[in-house]
């Protein structure tokens, strides 16, 4: 009798609460990575509706659209010891959701900080005159450096 009461309590009280957390919708521009007990179950799945177990599954949803990051203005020193204030916009697109989640802790945060660091290091190799006249060359150099590093994260730098 006690076992029937416990089973009835689970069916009436506990399981309906889980129903709100069991279904997850992934849009056309997203992919879902489902970890069951800490291990990746399958690959990147989506779009569609997924049934997950809230007790054993952890779901990560990765956006596959191009994201823009505004790097705030920073004071930087050029090669000829002139202080300049530089800001930038960087673009990122996740091309491999599995690598983006497994290779780096937070790929968006890492991309933003790596972009800012690369910007500072490249600006420091130019003098003020070449900084003002070679903007396209500097943009290409920064993009290539960022692309080389972030490709191992499953992230691409478009244009």
N, C-alpha and C positions, 0 to 999 in steps of 0.2 A: 504494500500500500504506500509506503514511504517513497519507493522508487517511482511509482506512478505519479505521485504528487510532485516530485522533483522534475520529472519529464514534462508534466503538464505546465509547471511554472516556466520551464525553458521555452516551451512552445508558445505560451500565451504572453509572457512578459519580455523575455530577453531577445528572442529571435526577431520579433517585429522591429525592435530598435535597430538591429543590424541591417534591416532592409534598406534603411536610408543611406547606408554607407556601402552597400554591396554593388551598386551599379555605378559605373563611371563612363562618361561620354568623352570621346576624343574627336576633335574636329578634323577637317580635311588637311589643315596645315600643321597638325601636331602628330607626334608619335608617342606611344606609351611604352615605358619599360616597367615590367612587373617583376618584382623581387619576391620570391616565396621563401620564407625563412632565411633570408639573406643571400639567396642564390638567384641569378637572373633566369627567369622562366621564359624560354624561347628567345626571340629577338625583339626588335622594335615593332610594335603592333599598332595598327590604326589605319585609317579612321574607323570609328564605329562605337558600339556600346560594349563594355567589358563587365563581366561578373567577377568581382574580387572578394576574397575572404578578408574582412577587416582585422581579423585576429592574426593572420599569418602573412598577409601580403602587404607590400609597400609599393606604391605606384609613383613613378616619376613621369611627368608629361613634359616633353621637349618641343619647343616651338621651332619650326623649320623655316620661318620667314626671315627676311633680312631685318636685323635689328640695328638701330643707330645708337651710338653713344657719344654724348657731348663731353669732351674732356675739358674741364674748367681751365680758365686762363692761369698760366703758371709763369713765374719769373725764371728765366733760364740764362745761362752764361754762354756766349758764343766763343769761338776759338780765339778771337782777338779781345777778350775780356770785356765785352759790351753786354749789358743786361737787357734782355728783350722779354716782352710778355707775349706768350704764344698760347693760343687755344686751338683745338682741333675737333673734328668730328670723325669718328671711325665707324665702319660698317662691318657687321659680322653676320655670317649665316652658318647655322649648324647643318652639316652635311652627313654626319654619322652620329646619331643619338647615343649609340652604345659607347663609343669612345668618349663622347662629351660627358657622360655620367661616370664612366669607370676610370678614365685617365686623369681627371682633375677634379678637385673637390667641388668648386663652384665655377663652371666655365665662363659664365658671364662676368663675374667679379675678377677672375684671373685675366680675361681678355681686356677688360677696361684698365686694370693696373699694368698689364704688360704693354698696352698701347701707350700709356702715359710714360712709362719708363723708356720705351724705345724712342718716343718723341724727344725726351730730354737728352738721350745719348746721341742721337743723330744731330740735333741742333748744336750740340757742343763741338761737333767736328767741322762746322762751317764758320767762316767769318761773316760779319754783317753784310758786306757787299754781295757775297755769293748767296747768302740767305735770302736777300731781297730779289735777286735776279734768277735764281734756279729753283723756283718753287716746285715745278713739275718733277725735276730730278729728285728733290728731297721727298716729295710724296711717293714716288716710285720706290725709292730706297727704303722708306719706312714700311710701305706695304709689303715689300719682299721680305724684310726681316720678320714682320709680324706673321706673314703667311707661312714662312718656314717653321716657326715655332708652334703655331696653333694648328697646323695640319695634323700633328700627332694627337691633338685633342679632338679631332673630328670637326674642326671649325675652319671655314674658309673666309677670306677677305675679298669680297667682290669689289671690283673697280677701285 
